[in-house]
Amino acid sequence: MSNLPKPILFALLGTVVVALIPPVLIVRMRTTKHSLPRIHWIQDMDNQGRFRAQHANPMFADGRAMRQPVAGTVARGELRADTHYNHGVVAQAWATTFPRQTRVTPDLLARGQERFVIYCTPCHGASGYGDGLVNQRALAVMGDPTRSKGTSWVEPKSIHDSDILAQPVGQLFNTITNGVRTMGSYESRINVHDRWAIIAYIRELQKREASASADTRGVDRADRKRVGEPDNQNEARQS
Ligand code: HEC
């Protein structure tokens, strides 16, 4: 090596140093973290001019880049044309029968009971007398002026009241779907099928309680509770 002319020696050394640059860069890129995406050699149509969500677009009269669906658009599976099933309405009146999609079977009743226990018993009680834990607690608070602080409490209705017994199933469906007076809507939490299942179970509860109270005729609801008659809640849980 030492007998090589100096310019050639320097040229060789320079070449080695320059040749080391790419591998050093590659190693560095591979071992460090970057917030930018990797180098994009072939663009295809990946990067194009576009309007981002919530940005303005002067091309449209309303100046918005995001477009509204055309009026009357119905999303797939969202056409609720069957008013009986979806709204409990037949020929502009509350449906008096279950829709054809809902066959009242033991399975449906079991589902209805399960949903009723989850969503309705806290207020209406396991047997539907309106004596759920939320109501008991509210009444206890209301009875104590230092805790009630001027609020009011509307008691959940008993599903065995004569006016509720007389209601067609479609009206019960509407109550669950849209709520009623101080009771809120359960539309977002209970799907249509489960609402019908709950109603089937309510009808069952009503029938059961009607035949039970035929045995204890003359003892009204308040008396039954006062004398500590078979606890309604346990009755429903056992069945
Ligand atoms: C948070 C408490 C609460 C829950 C939970 C609740 N309700 Fe109610 N419900 C009420 C109250 C309160 C009323 C009485 C509303 C009024 O008179 O202002 C009522 C009234 C009703 C009525 C009578 C409607 C009428 O036409 O008078 C029915 C039927 C009913 N509820 C069914 C249900 C069903 C079914 C569920 C379960 C899906 C349920 N409720 C869940 C509080 C509740």
Boltz pocket constraint, residues with backbone or C-beta under 6 A from the ligand:
constraints:
  - pocket:
      binder: B
      contacts: [[A, 115], [A, 116], [A, 119], [A, 120], [A, 121], [A, 122], [A, 123], [A, 124], [A, 134], [A, 154], [A, 155], [A, 156], [A, 157], [A, 159], [A, 164], [A, 172], [A, 175], [A, 176], [A, 180], [A, 181], [A, 182], [A, 183], [A, 184], [A, 186], [A, 190], [A, 198]]
      max_distance: 6.0
